[in-house]
Amino acid sequence: MRLEEVRVPEELLEYFRSKGIDALYPPQEQAILAGLLEGKSLVVSSPTASGKTLLALIAAYLKVKEKHKKVVYLAPLRALASEKYAEFLEFARFGIRTSISTGDYDSTGERLGRSDIIVLTNERFDSVMRHKASWINSVGLFIADEVHLAGNDSRGPTLEMILTKVMHLGLDAQLLALSATISNVKTIAEWLRAGTVELDWRPVPLRQGVYDYGRILFTDGEERSVPRSTYGPPIDVAMDTVKGGGQALVFASTRRRAVSLATRAAELTQRQLSAEERKAVSEASRRILTSGEETSLSRLLAEVVAKGSAFHHAGLEAEHRKIVEEYYRGRAIKVLAATPTLALGVNLPARRVIVADMTRYDAEHGGNTEISVQEYKQMAGRAGRPQYDDHGETVMIPPPSQTSADFLEHYAKGPPEPIESRLSDESAMRSHTLATIATAAGLSKKDLDSLFGATLLAKQVGAERVGRHTEKALGYLLSERLVESHGELFYATDFGRRVSMLYIDPVTGVMFRNAIRRAEPGRNYTAGILQAVASTPDFEPKFPLRSKDYDQAMAFMEEHAPEMLERHSTKAFSDYDRVLQDMRSVMALHGWIDEWREEQLLTRLGVEPGDVHRAVDNADWLLHALEELAKLYKTPEMVRQANILRRRVVSGVSEELVELTVLQGVGRVRARALYTAGFKTIEDIKEAPADRLAMVDKVGTAVARKIKEQVTKY
């Protein structure tokens, strides 16, 4: 179908033509014929790069311009939300306003209502619903991206509940649910009361193969010989495509494995770079070394990138990941070794995708288990670069004990596992039961069962079993005074309502309440508050104690014993050991606010820069929650300590530097330099001439001028 055959305004057609789009892909055509433009709800299940975003763009444009309704775009990850925000932002040429929000869960989100298209993570929209933002009633289209993640252990329950609530809000809203291949798409569509568009079509055909001792066996029967070397099968298979002018994306099971593969590949890719590409990777390497704090990890990344390879995982600084992505898209980086999370995030296609590890460590099973077909399909979906390749390839590297042909049959030809609800998880049930009660003016068990009876879980296991789950959750909420009952109705207490609005697990709320009650006036609880934060189910990433950390952790606990909110005797071993397990996380946060450099955190505690910053962001949110609950319980000393500690965590500074870090452009390094030079307060800076400030290490003339402009306000 030609694009001009679609009933859309000329200005939108012109916009798509400027992007080189003049015809619809088969999944797009099917969605149009299925009633997308007439406002029908649809579940679109088709492979990566098959054009699902175009459908979202058309539907959003029409909903805003013709129906004068708002559009909410839901994404599972911040990186994906940012990518989609950038695309919708181009609609500004049509007078359409777009905004994005991916954090700040205690904000009502009311200001977002000024926009026409609102891009949110699933968790942020859940928070907005809990705050009952008025603009929700004006939404005419909900677009749920990666809807197959309803079956994900961590993200699934929230996605399932927000989609269930959207259907129960009584809105006259259209739903467009997008996903890669779903095997039980009809079940999902029935749950969402939507039609289906299901097509296994890709603009760049995918060839799937398996490595077998020096050759690749493809599903179409072709065999391809691959020169073998001492670098190992994943690198041999990657270099086979690089030598043919392509790029390779290698998925590894762990960060260490990704780093190892990239380091080995770099020895070979450096020989494949053109003069122009050498210049590009040299520039990328320099940018990595000059952005953020230099660590042994960033130096290794810069060294590998300079040779035309790279690794990508959550332990890297966010800026370094962006640089790697930029130069990989620019085709200067030839081999990228990444952990599987990249398959869920930003769009980085390759001519050949290599799945280096077909097993993952599973803590529940206490060993390695084979990855799911769904996970394999997500990774395989990255194969094929639409502008550069006439086909994409994915190659599995099976474990030595497995038969290649069996692996090929199972993963390449087998359907992905059906999406199964994860809402029965106790933590998810507690949180969503509380949220439902907290946003209502009195709710009966029948009302609760009605809502949860409309979930995917109820469709799959029956409403009766779901009712037992909500009953158990209610029991906990009542026993901990988060909820109370009057007659047949349940109401959230002030404590329960605040916990729900703060977007924390009810167990986290109870842990904080108990910590606040234990606090005694006149004592410093810095380490104790950090321990309270790190021990909650909401804190992530957690840094489990390694065997070599025990002595350091016990020494830390002994040194900071007076600051602990709860005394733990070494005689009560199980209790003591439970607290000890949190200590690597506590020590990392404590080291950060003691101004340890990222390299110190890496070498002393094994905590990588990306993890440090995620832990800091998470601790910022949890310290805010603790401060708010301390206000609720009228404990001003705990409010003060939580507030100061939060400011220290955000900036990574000792207490004496907190005042200086309120100035824009003054981070932990400049604040320490200013303090050491005698500028200990904002008043000191206000009185000092700009040229004296400029002489301070790490400041300079331009920064000094900006600082002086700011201090006039104080």
N, C-alpha and C positions, 0 to 999 in steps of 0.2 A: 504494500500500500504506500502510495506517495504521500508525503507529508501534507501537501496542499489539499488532499482529500479529507483530511481531518478537520472537523468543525472548530477551528480556533481562529482568533483574530490575526490579521495580517502582520501586526507588529511582533507577535510571538513567532510566526512563521519566519519572518526576517531574522529574528534573533537566532533561531535554530540553524537557518541557512548560513549565518555568519560563523557558526561553529562547524560547518561542513556537514550538517545533517539535512538530508532532503527526502529520506525514505525511512519507513518504520521497519524495525526488526520483527520477526514473527511473534515473539511474546508481547511486544508492544501492540501489534495489530490485533492480537487476540483480546488483549485487555480493553482496547477501544470497542471492539465488537461485543464484548461482554457487558458493556454499559458503564465504563469508567467515567465518561464525560456526562452521563445522565445522572451521576451521583450514586451509583450502585457500589456497595462495599465489596471488596475483592481481596482474596489472598493470591498473590502472584508468586509462584514458585518456579524459578528458572536460574540457570547457572550465573556465576559471577561474570560481569561485563556483558550481559545480554540485554541491557537497556532499561533496567528497572528505575533508575534515577530519572530518566526522561519522562516516564509515566508520572512520577511524583511532581516533577516540574510543571507538566501540563495541568494536572489535577489541581495543584496549588494555585497556579495562575488563574484558572477559571473560577475557583471557589472565592478568591479575593476580589477579582475584577467584576465577575458577573453576579455572584450571590452575596457579595459584600460581607463575607464571613471570614473568620480567622482560621489559620491553619497551624496545627501543631505537628512538628516533625520529631519523632522519638528515636534516639540512637542509643545503643548499649554502651558505647565508649566515648570519652571526651574527644579523642583524636578523630573519630568518625563524625561526631557532632560538628567539630571545627571544619572538617572537610566539606560537609553538606552546607554549613552556614556560608562558607565562601561561595558556593554555587548559587544559593538563593539570594545572596547579597547582590548578584548581578541584576536581579529584578528591580533594583532601585531605578533603573532606566524607565520602568513602567509606573513609577510612583508607588511601588510596593515596598513597605518597610519590613526589615528582617532583624530579629534580635536573637541572642543566644544566651543560655544560662546553663552551666554544668556543675555548679557547686552552691555554696552559701545556703544550706538547707534550712536555716532558721529565718530566712527572708520570705516574706509573703509572696513575692513574685508579682505583686500588683502592677508594678511599673512596666512589666513585659506586655501588658495589655495595650500599650501604645502602638505596638507593632502589628503587622498583618500576618506575618509568618514568624513563628516562635520555635526555635530549635532547642531541644532539651534532651538531656540524658534521661533515661527511664526513672532513675532515682530522683532527679530534680523535679520531674513532673509529679511523681508521687508526693513529694514535699509540697508542691504548689497546690495539689488537691487537698492535702491535709490542712493547709491554710485557707482553703475555700476562696481562692482568688476569683473575683467577680467576672473576669473576662472568659472563664471556662465556658460559660453559657453562650458565648458568641462564637465558639469554635464550630466550624462546619465540616472540617476534614482533619482526621487524625491519620498520620502516616507512621506506621511502626516498622522500622528497619530491622533486619536480622531477626525476624520473629521466631525463627527456629530456636533462638536462645531461651524461649519459654521452658525448654527442657534442660537448661543449664543449672547446675547445683547452686551457684552463688547468685547469678543474675535472674534466673528464671522466675522465682516467686513474685518479685516486684513487677516484672513485665506482665505476668499472668494476672495479678491483681489490678493493675492500672487499666488493662484492657477489659477486664470484667466490670470494673466500676464505670468505665466509659460507656459500656452498654447499658448500665443501670442508672445513668444520670438523667435519662429521659431526654437527651439531646437529639435533635434531628441531624445527626452528624454521620458523615460517610467515613468508612475505615478502609485504608489501603495498607495491607500487611504484606511486606516484602521479605523474600528469603531466597537463599539458594535451595537446592533440591530438598523437598520434604517428602518422606515416604508415605506419611499418613495425612496428606494435605486435606483430604475430605473431612477427617475428624476435626482438624484445626478450623476449617472453614465453617463446619456446622456449629462449633463452639462460638465462633465469632459472628455467626449469622451472615455469612458472606458467600459470594460466588467464588469460583476457582479459575485460575489461569495456570495451567501446569504444562510446561514445555521444556524438554531437555535440549535446548538449542543454544549455541554459542556463535558469536561473530567470527571468532578464530577457533577452528576445530581443535579438539584436544585428542592427542594420541597418548595413551597410557601404556607404560611399560614397567618391567621389573629387571633389575640387574641380576645377571647370572654368570659369575666367573668370567669376566672379560667380554661379555656381550649383553645387549639389552634386548629382551623379548617383548615385543609390542602385541597388543590385543588383536591387531589386524594381521598377525602372522609374520610380520617382518622381523628380521633380526639385524642388529647393528653391532659390529665389533667396536670395542672401546680399548684403546691401548692401556695396559695395566702398568702401574708404577708402585713405588714404595709409599706413596702419599695416601693410598687407600681408595676404595671404590667411590665414595661420595665426591672426592676431588677429581678422580679420573673421569667420572661422568660429567662433572661440572666443566672441566677443561675441554672435553670433547665438544661441547656446544660453544664455548668461548672462542675456540680456534675456528669455528664456523661463523664467527661474527655475532654471536648471540650473548645473552647474559644468563646467569644461573642464580637461582634462589634456592639455598639449601636450608631445609628445616632440621634443626637439631633438638634433642629432647631436653638438654640443659644449657645453661649459660656457658658453663665451662667448655662443653662440647662445641658450642657455636664459636667461641673464641679460638679454640684449637683448630677447627676446620678453616676458619678465615685466615689464621696465621699460616697454616700450611698452603692454602690456596695462593696467598700473596707471593710466595716464592716463584710461582708459575705465572700468575697474571701480569707481573711486572714486565714479562717478556712480550706480552701481547698488546701493550699500549702504544698508540700512535703518539707523535710529538705533542699534538694538541691535547690528547687525553692525559699525558704525563703532566702537562701544565695545569690541567683542571684538578687532578688528584693532589697535586702539590699544594694548590690553593686550598682545597678541602682540608688537607692535613694541617696547614697553618691555621685555618679557622678553628679547628678543633682545639689546638694548643693555646689559642688566645681567647677562647670563650669559656667562662667558668673557671673554677680552680683546677690547677694542673695536678693530676694524680698518675700513679703508675698505670691505671686502667686507661686514662685518656691518652697517655703517651703511647701505649701499645696500640690503641685504636688509630691514632694519627700515623704511626709507623706502618700499620697494615694498609690503611687507606692510601697512603702515598705510593703503594705498590699495586693499587687497583682492586683490592678486596676490602671487605668490611664485615664487622659483626654488629648485631642489633638485638638488644634485649633490655628489659626494664631496669637493669642495674646501671645503665648509662644515663648521663645527664640528658634532660629533655632536649636541650639545644644541640647536643652531639648527635642524638637520634635524628633530629631534623636535618642536620648537615649531611648525614649518611643518606637519608631518603632523597634529598635534593640532588646529590651527585650520582646516585643510582638511577634516578629518573633521567638525568642528563646523559646516562650511558657511559660515564667515565669509570664508575665502579663496575667491574665485570662479574664478580662473585660476591653475593651477600649471604652470610650464614646467620640465621635468626632462630629464635625460639618460636614455638607455635602460636603465641599470642599475636604475632604479626599477621597471621592469616585472618584474624578478626578485625584488624585495624585498618590502617591507611592502604590505599590502592597502589601496590608496587608490583606490577606484572613482570614476568621473566619469560624468555623463550623456553627455558627448561626449568621445571621445579623438581628438586631432588628431595625426597623424604628419607633422610639419612638414618632415622631411628623409627622403627615401626612398633616400638614398645615404650611405655612410660612407667615410672615408679608409681605404684599405687599404695599409699599408706594403709588403706583398709585391708588390702590383701597381703601387705607386708613384703611386696616384691614387685617385679616388673610384670605388666600385663600388656597385651596388644592394644594398640589404639583403635578407636571406633572407626567405622566406615565414614561416619559423619565428619569426624576430624580430618580424615584423609581427604574427603571431598572438598573441605574448606581450603586445605593447602593446595590441592590440585587445581582449584579454581583460579589460582594466581598465574597459571601457565598461559602464555600467549599474549603478545603485545600488539594490540589492534593496529597501531600505526606502522609496525615494523615486521610482523611475522604473518605468514599465511597459515601457520598452525602453531599450537603450543604443545609441549611435551611434559609429561610428569613421569619420573622414574623412582620406583621404590627400591630401597636397599634392604632386603629381608635379613633377618638374623641367620647366622650360618646353619642353625639346626632346622630351618624351615625350607620347604620346597618352593622354588620360585613360581612355578606354574600355579600352585594352590593359592599363593599370595595374590597373584595377578587376578585369578578368578574371583576371589573373595572381595578384594578392594576395588578393582576396576569395574567389575560387572555386577557386584552385589548392591542392593539398595541400602541407603543410609538407615540407621536405626530410627524407629518412630520417635517422635517427640513425646516424652512422658513428663507429666507435671512433677515438680519438685516442691510444691506448696505444702506438702505434709511435714516438711522439716519443722521441728519444734520452734526454733528461733523465728522462722518466717511466720508461722501461725500466731505466735505471741505478738509479734510486731504488727501484723496486718489486722488481727482481731482488735488490738488496742486502737489502732488508727481508725478503724471503722466506727468504734464506739465513741472515740474522742471527737469525731467530726459530726456526731448526731446529738440531738437534744433528747436523749433517752432512746434506748434500743432494746427490743425484746430478743429473746433467743430465736424466736421465729423469724424476726427481721434478719438476724445474723445468718441463720440457716438459708434464708432466701438468697442473700448475696453470695455466700460461699457455695451454695447449690448451683450457681451459674458459672462456676470456675471450670477450667479444664480438668482439674483434679476430680471434681464431682462427675464430670462426663466420663472419666476413665475408671473411677473406683466406686462411684455411687454416692448419692447424697447422704446416706446413712453413715457411712464411714467418715465422710467429711464432718458430719455433725459431732462425731466422737472426738475428732481432732480439735474442733473449736471449743468443745466442752472442757477438754484438758487445758487448752490455752486460757480459757476463762477462769479455771481453778487457780492457775498461777497468778493471774492478774488480780483476782479477788484477794488471794492470800497475802499479796505484797502491797495491797492498798493502792494499786494503780487504777482499779475499777471498784465501784460499789454498786449494790443493787437496792432498789426501792420497789417493792412489789415485784412485778414481772419485768421491770425495766432496768437496764444497766446504764450507768453513767460513769464517765471518766472522772476521777478525782482531780484536784488541781495538779497534783504530782503526775498523775497519768497523762493528763492533757499536755503538760509541759514536756514530758518525755517524748510524746508522740510528735509534737511540733518541732522539737530539737532533732528529730529524725535519728534517734538512737535506739538500740535494742532495749526492750524493757529490762533485761538483765543488767545492761550497762547502767541504766537509770537507778536500779536497786543498789548496785555496787557503789555508785557515786553517793547516793543518799546515806548509805551505811558509813562511807568514809567521812562524809561531812559531819555526821553525828559523833564520830569518834574523835574529831579534832578538838584539841584543847587550846584555849586562848594563850597567846604569848609564845607559841612555839613555831619554829620554821619547819615546814613540811615539804620542801622542794623535792627531795628524792621520793618521799611518800606519795606525793601527788602524781609524779611521773610513773610510779609503780601502779597506782590506781588506774591511770590511763592505759598503760601497756598491758594490763591484765584483763581488760574488757574484751568481749567478743567482737567489738567494733574496731579495735585497733589493728591496723595492717600497714605495711607488711610486718608480720611477727618475725623476730630473729631468734629461732630456737637455740638454746644453749648447746654449744659443742663441748666435747670432752675436755678440750684444752682451755675452755673458759671457766671451769668450775672454781679454780683457786682465785681467779680474778673476781668472779661474781661473789664468792663468799667474803672476800676482803672488802668489796664494795658494800655489801649488806652490813658488815660489822662496822665499817667506818661511818655509814649513814643511818645506823640504827635509831638514833634520837629523832630522825626526820620521818621515820616510817609511821603511817597512820594505823598500822596493825602490827603488834609484836609477834614475832614468830620464833619459837624455841627450837633449837636444833634437836631437842629430845622428841618433839612431835615431827618425826622425819617426813611423813607424807605431806603434811602441811608446809613444812619448810622447803621441801623439794619443789612443791607446786609454785611457791613464790620465787624460788631460785631460777626456775625455768623462764621467768619474765626478765631476768636481770640483764641479759644481753641487749634486749630492747631498751631497758631503762638506762643502761650504761651508754648506749648509742645516743639517746636523747640528752643525757646528762653531759656527755662529751661535747655534743653540739652546742649546748648553752654555755659550756666552759670554753668555747671558742677553739675547740679542736679543729684542725684543718681536715678537709675531706680525705686527704692521704692518711692522716692519723687514724681516722675512723676505719679506713680500709685495711691498714696494716695491723692495727691493734685488735679490731673487732671483726674484721672481714665483712664490713657493711659497705656496699657499693654506693656511689654518689646518687644514682637514681632512686635507690631504696631510701637513702637518707632523706631526700626531698619529699618522697611520698609519705614517709613516716612523720615528717615535720608538718605537712599539710593535714594529715589525719589527726595528729596531736593538737594542732591548732583548733580544729573543729571540736574535738572531745574536751579540750580545756574550756572552750566557750560554753559547752553544755554543762560542765561541772560548775563554772562560774554562775550560770543562770539558775541552776538548781540550788546553789548556795544562797542566791538572792531569795529564792522561794522559801527557803528554810531560815531566812534572816540570820545568817552567820557572816557578818561583815568582814571578819578576819580571813575567812576562807575565800570570800569574794575577792579581797585584795590580793591574796597570795596567788590565786588562780589567774587573776588578771595580769599580774606582773610576770608570772611564769609563761603565760601565753605570749606576751610580747617578747620575752626572751627567746622562746622557741621559734617564733616567726622570723626573728632576725638572727638567731644563733649567737647571742651575746650574753656576757655577764651582766649582772643587774645594773652596774654603774654606767653601762653604755645605752641603756634603754631610752633615755631621754634623747640622745643624739640620733638614734635610728628613726625617729619620727620624720627626719628631714629626707626629702626625696633625693636619691642619689648617694645617700650615706648608708652603706651596708656595713656588715660586721668588720671588714678590713679597714675601711676608711674611718669608721667610728673609733676603732682602737688606735689608729694613727693620730687622729685628732685629740683623743684623750691623753695619749702619751706626750703629745706636743703641748699639753697644758690647757687645751680647749675642752673642759670637762662638762660644760653645760651650754644650753642654747644662749644664755646670757653672755657667757664668755665669747661665743662666736659673734654675737650681736655687737659687742664692743670692739672686736678685732678688725683691723683693716683687711680688705680682701687680699692685698698682696702678701700679708703674713700668712693667711690661710693657704694661699697658693703654694707656699714653700713647704707645706706639710707633705710628707711622703704619700703617694697615691691620690693627691688632691689635684693640684694644678690650677691654672688660671680660669679655665671654663667652668670647672666644678665649683671653685671658690665663688665665682660670680653667682652661680645658681643658688648656692647655699645662702649667700648674703641676701639675695632677693626674697628667700623664704623666711628668714628669721625676722624680717620686719613685721611679720604678721603676729609674732609672739610677744 
